[in-house]
Amino acid sequence: VQLVESGGGSVQAGGSLRLSCVASARTFSSYVMGWFRQAAGEEREFVACISTSAGNAWYSDSVKGRFTISRDNGKNTVYLQMNSLKSEDTAAYYCAAGSRYSGTNYYGNYDYWGQGTQVTVSS
């Protein structure tokens, strides 16, 4: 499974960005999809994940109420809408796919990863 993220960039605090991740898998709808981020010098951090049918979504406390994860199984795409961005949201954002667990925030439970897209928020 190949994952390709897009939509990163530079934005001022309070602004918005929408990340997209397109998957090559024909069985995209069978994968739990997640977003993680990693700031320079920091460990990879869970951001959000969404169930296979998009019926359930989970968020880290740091982004709850500001970010929204969604997916379109017909387009093999998962999205991350990021609003009210803060400087502490600056990081490389990674899309991930997993087939074993639903609602997991542990990076080790995801099998496939994208190359990342950089988000920079200036205050």
C-alpha positions as a Markdown table, in Angstrom:
| # | Residue | x | y | z |
|---|---|---|---|---|
| 1 | Val | 0.0 | 0.0 | 0.0 |
| 2 | Gln | 1.4 | 3.4 | -1.0 |
| 3 | Leu | 0.2 | 6.5 | 0.7 |
| 4 | Val | 0.8 | 10.0 | -0.7 |
| 5 | Glu | 0.1 | 13.1 | 1.4 |
| 6 | Ser | -0.5 | 16.6 | 0.1 |
| 7 | Gly | -1.8 | 19.9 | 1.2 |
| 8 | Gly | 0.9 | 21.0 | 3.6 |
| 9 | Gly | 2.3 | 24.5 | 3.6 |
| 10 | Ser | 2.9 | 27.6 | 5.6 |
| 11 | Val | 0.0 | 29.5 | 7.3 |
| 12 | Gln | -0.4 | 32.1 | 10.0 |
| 13 | Ala | -1.8 | 31.2 | 13.4 |
| 14 | Gly | -5.5 | 31.0 | 13.3 |
| 15 | Gly | -5.6 | 29.9 | 9.7 |
| 16 | Ser | -6.6 | 26.6 | 8.1 |
| 17 | Leu | -5.2 | 23.8 | 6.0 |
| 18 | Arg | -6.6 | 20.6 | 4.6 |
| 19 | Leu | -4.3 | 17.7 | 4.2 |
| 20 | Ser | -5.1 | 14.8 | 1.8 |
| 21 | Cys | -3.7 | 11.3 | 1.6 |
| 22 | Val | -4.4 | 9.1 | -1.4 |
| 23 | Ala | -3.9 | 5.3 | -1.0 |
| 24 | Ser | -3.0 | 2.9 | -3.7 |
| 25 | Ala | -4.8 | -0.1 | -2.1 |
| 26 | Arg | -7.8 | -1.5 | -3.8 |
| 27 | Thr | -9.0 | -2.5 | -0.3 |
| 28 | Phe | -8.7 | 1.0 | 1.1 |
| 29 | Ser | -12.0 | 0.7 | 2.8 |
| 30 | Ser | -10.7 | -2.2 | 4.9 |
| 31 | Tyr | -8.0 | 0.0 | 6.5 |
| 32 | Val | -8.2 | 2.1 | 9.6 |
| 33 | Met | -6.6 | 5.4 | 8.6 |
| 34 | Gly | -4.6 | 7.7 | 10.9 |
| 35 | Trp | -2.7 | 10.9 | 11.0 |
| 36 | Phe | 0.4 | 11.4 | 13.0 |
| 37 | Arg | 2.8 | 14.3 | 13.3 |
| 38 | Gln | 6.4 | 14.8 | 14.2 |
| 39 | Ala | 8.0 | 18.1 | 15.2 |
| 40 | Ala | 11.7 | 18.6 | 14.9 |
| 41 | Gly | 13.5 | 16.9 | 17.7 |
| 42 | Glu | 10.3 | 15.3 | 19.0 |
| 43 | Glu | 8.7 | 11.9 | 18.9 |
| 44 | Arg | 6.0 | 11.0 | 16.5 |
| 45 | Glu | 2.6 | 12.0 | 18.0 |
| 46 | Phe | -0.9 | 10.7 | 17.3 |
| 47 | Val | -3.3 | 13.3 | 15.8 |
| 48 | Ala | -6.4 | 11.5 | 14.7 |
| 49 | Cys | -7.8 | 8.2 | 13.2 |
| 50 | Ile | -10.9 | 7.1 | 11.6 |
| 51 | Ser | -12.6 | 3.7 | 11.3 |
| 52 | Thr | -13.1 | 1.8 | 8.1 |
| 53 | Ser | -16.6 | 3.0 | 7.5 |
| 54 | Ala | -16.0 | 6.5 | 8.8 |
| 55 | Gly | -18.5 | 5.8 | 11.5 |
| 56 | Asn | -16.0 | 6.6 | 14.3 |
| 57 | Ala | -13.2 | 9.0 | 14.7 |
| 58 | Trp | -10.7 | 9.6 | 17.5 |
| 59 | Tyr | -8.5 | 12.7 | 18.3 |
| 60 | Ser | -5.7 | 13.7 | 20.5 |
| 61 | Asp | -6.7 | 16.2 | 23.2 |
| 62 | Ser | -4.4 | 18.8 | 21.6 |
| 63 | Val | -6.4 | 18.9 | 18.4 |
| 64 | Lys | -9.9 | 18.0 | 19.5 |
| 65 | Gly | -12.4 | 20.6 | 18.4 |
| 66 | Arg | -10.0 | 22.1 | 15.8 |
| 67 | Phe | -9.1 | 19.2 | 13.5 |
| 68 | Thr | -11.5 | 16.9 | 11.6 |
| 69 | Ile | -10.6 | 13.6 | 10.0 |
| 70 | Ser | -12.7 | 12.2 | 7.2 |
| 71 | Arg | -12.4 | 9.7 | 4.4 |
| 72 | Asp | -13.9 | 9.0 | 1.0 |
| 73 | Asn | -13.6 | 5.3 | 0.3 |
| 74 | Gly | -14.7 | 5.8 | -3.3 |
| 75 | Lys | -11.6 | 8.0 | -3.8 |
| 76 | Asn | -9.2 | 6.1 | -1.6 |
| 77 | Thr | -8.6 | 9.3 | 0.3 |
| 78 | Val | -8.4 | 10.4 | 3.9 |
| 79 | Tyr | -8.5 | 14.0 | 4.8 |
| 80 | Leu | -7.4 | 16.1 | 7.8 |
| 81 | Gln | -9.1 | 19.5 | 8.0 |
| 82 | Met | -7.1 | 21.7 | 10.4 |
| 83 | Asn | -8.7 | 24.9 | 11.7 |
| 84 | Ser | -7.5 | 27.5 | 14.2 |
| 85 | Leu | -3.9 | 26.4 | 13.7 |
| 86 | Lys | -1.4 | 27.2 | 16.4 |
| 87 | Ser | 2.4 | 27.5 | 16.2 |
| 88 | Glu | 2.6 | 24.3 | 18.2 |
| 89 | Asp | 0.9 | 22.4 | 15.3 |
| 90 | Thr | 4.1 | 23.0 | 13.3 |
| 91 | Ala | 5.3 | 19.5 | 12.3 |
| 92 | Ala | 5.6 | 17.0 | 9.5 |
| 93 | Tyr | 2.3 | 15.2 | 9.1 |
| 94 | Tyr | 2.1 | 11.6 | 8.2 |
| 95 | Cys | -0.7 | 9.5 | 7.0 |
| 96 | Ala | -0.9 | 5.8 | 8.1 |
| 97 | Ala | -2.9 | 2.8 | 7.3 |
| 98 | Gly | -3.6 | -0.2 | 9.6 |
| 99 | Ser | -5.6 | -3.4 | 9.3 |
| 100 | Arg | -5.5 | -4.8 | 12.8 |
| 101 | Tyr | -7.0 | -2.4 | 15.2 |
| 102 | Ser | -9.7 | 0.3 | 15.2 |
| 103 | Gly | -9.3 | 3.5 | 17.1 |
| 104 | Thr | -5.7 | 3.0 | 18.0 |
| 105 | Asn | -3.4 | 5.9 | 18.7 |
| 106 | Tyr | -0.2 | 3.7 | 18.8 |
| 107 | Tyr | 2.0 | 4.2 | 15.8 |
| 108 | Gly | 3.2 | 0.6 | 16.0 |
| 109 | Asn | -0.3 | -0.6 | 15.1 |
| 110 | Tyr | -0.1 | 1.0 | 11.6 |
| 111 | Asp | 1.4 | -1.0 | 8.8 |
| 112 | Tyr | 1.9 | 1.6 | 6.1 |
| 113 | Trp | 3.1 | 5.2 | 6.1 |
| 114 | Gly | 3.3 | 8.1 | 3.7 |
| 115 | Gln | 6.3 | 10.2 | 3.2 |
| 116 | Gly | 4.9 | 13.2 | 5.2 |
| 117 | Thr | 3.9 | 16.7 | 4.4 |
| 118 | Gln | 5.2 | 19.7 | 6.2 |
| 119 | Val | 2.9 | 22.1 | 8.0 |
| 120 | Thr | 4.4 | 25.4 | 9.4 |
| 121 | Val | 2.3 | 27.8 | 11.5 |
| 122 | Ser | 3.8 | 31.2 | 12.2 |
| 123 | Ser | 2.6 | 33.3 | 15.0 |
